[in-house]
Amino acid sequence: MKCTLEGSNARVLAKAIQSLSKVGKELFIEADGQGLQMRTINATQSAVGSIRFSRAMFDTFQMPPSGDCYCKIAMKSCLGVFRNMKQVEHCELSVVNNSTKFQVKLRCKLETTKQALLSIVDEQNITSAVPTDQSVNCIRGDFKLFMEISNSFIASEEELTLEAKPDSLSAKNYIEGARVNDKFMRSQLKLKPSEFSHYQVAQEAVITFCIKEFRAFLLFAEALNAEMSIEFDDAGSPFLLKIKKHAEIECILILSTLSPDDVSFSEDYCQREIREADLPSVAQKRKSSTPGPTVQQKRRLAENTTVISDEDASVFQFREHRPPRPSEAPSVQPARLLADGDTVDVVEEEADEEALLLAVSEAAQASQAYPPNSTEVYFFETEEAPPTVLPPEKINDAEEEDESIPQSPEREQRHKLRTIFSRCFQNTYVPREPSPNSQVYAPNSDTED
Amino acid sequence: MLTQSQYDDYKFVCRLDHIKTFHAAIKSICFSDFGTLQASEEGLLITVEQGKSIQATIFISPSFFAEYHIQDSQSFSIKINVLAECLSLFGLADCGIKMLYKGEGSPLLILLEPHDDEQVSTECAIKTTNVEEPMEYELDSNSSSLNTIFMRGPDMSNIFHELDKAAEEYELTISPLKPHFKIATLGVMQAESSVEVAKSSDMIILFNCHATTVAQYKSQQIRLTNKALQVATKVAIKTDASGLLEMHFMMQSDAQEEMYVRFFITPLLDIS
């Protein structure tokens, strides 16, 4: 296989490789009669990116006698070759040495030639059985729009949620009803269908996907100055990102989306994302939050005290039945209130006793309502917890709870344990004479004995 | 030689109005602890060596200096990075410098005065030690295989900069036939790369090649020339069949005065 490209097309190829490098660690190159395709798959196999260059992009294009060519090369070695493309006037790609090496020759200004021989790892290729033309929802727009969406979220953001309705599109970094700690900044961007060149949402959907690969392809769309289209069905189905330029370059990124099974639904469409509760940080936050006069802070405090008992349970196990939470307008306030009665019950059923003790005792400390006592467990209703006044309309009905619970039973002195496992409490090595009843297989050969 | 009475005590005195080029040159040879300074009527030489495989020398002729007084030939050794640090005491501000040396055993005195602030100046005394004669490397100028290339500094810098830094060895080929000038990287898993420049290229000022020479060098040693390469306006590369690589970097001050830094790098022997 051998093909040549002229400078500016070679630069586009280099940009494609740079975008693909942000997705996967290996580059799959497939060449057939219609053109050259570069594909990659990410480590978790949740994203497949492919960029296809039609034959028209190349000055010359020679196929091997077998008609097609597949090779897999390490992404890192490719990146080095295509890093600095400013001076490149001509590029030649070929498979040499009996299909063991991929050769890149770059002819640059000032009569400089750069050449690289990259080892072909093997002849694997990726197949994805994902239908790419059957999505019910399709949104197309200039890359600038999607760039704006991407720039609205911080660089370290991991996932993006798109809520597509026939009359609006909102991009968020969270899922409705997700339980997150107070430090989490929720962002939302709402767009009108009129901003896009094509907006078709036949079926309402809320999809969540990894933003890293999305951004990688967005970068390529920017390099091409092209339109991007996103196609999807609903949560759990693949999310497709397509870029097309002049019928010469076609890119498609297939991302997997968060399945609805991973989040629980309730009637009013509340989704939940189970997160590993950041126990110490939440606890610290509560310690520092003093009973202040502001309403918002109090609400947060109230939420925390019951949330913590909820969250530590979730650390240990995933629970499917959550009490429905009131769904609020997403742009409003950061803290959410829980229906307290249910959460308290749940805690009693399943939480690990020790963790609970720890967590709630800290809650007790923060509230300053009762003197802290490490062995006492305090449950308190949200109305009573802080000494300052809470606006009554914000607090849900709470069950009557005991204000204090008697001291938990201490560990009994189990003397039996000691006698049963007595050997455990002795020195590790106790040289003993073998019993006279056992057979001596070989006499002691130590000359000193 | 020394005419002013105040210089009677000093065997070597020199003054520069702008230390920028001098400072850049000193920084470019800071790869070893000690450097040897040899001052004579022909000029000032500062030599740094590492092992027996790489040597760098700065040549500054007396005309480069605003003042240059020398009594006999002086040579001594100082810690070169200390000298570089003294020169950077005022950061990037341009300073005037005066160097004084009383004689054997006495420290090298450096007086720095920044131009932007007349009220401040600094005096440094760097301890000197007895000199160890630096190795004499020489390329036989009459050798039949002596190859010389003069190249534009920035272009050469770009080429070297783009070489794969993970490579352990660089192989340099100079030939009257194609490839005329080629640097290949060796030792990188899964990727071998090379850069070739044709002799007709604009970046080559002079190409004088008699016979093909191929030699390998440790990439880490070639990279020690990076700092000099970045500030050089012209680079001369000379080598012969022995493989000894001589690189001259010409550095120009704003006043178009020149100083040279010369590197000698020994090749890696091919044990095969």
Interface residues (C-beta under 8 A of the other chain):
Chain A: I73 A74 S77 G80 V81 R83 N84 L110 E111 T112 T113 K114 Q115 A116 L117 L118 S119 V121
Chain B: D155 I159 E162 D164 P179 V188 M189 Q190 A191 E192 S193 S194 V195 E196 V197 A198 S200 S201 D202 M203
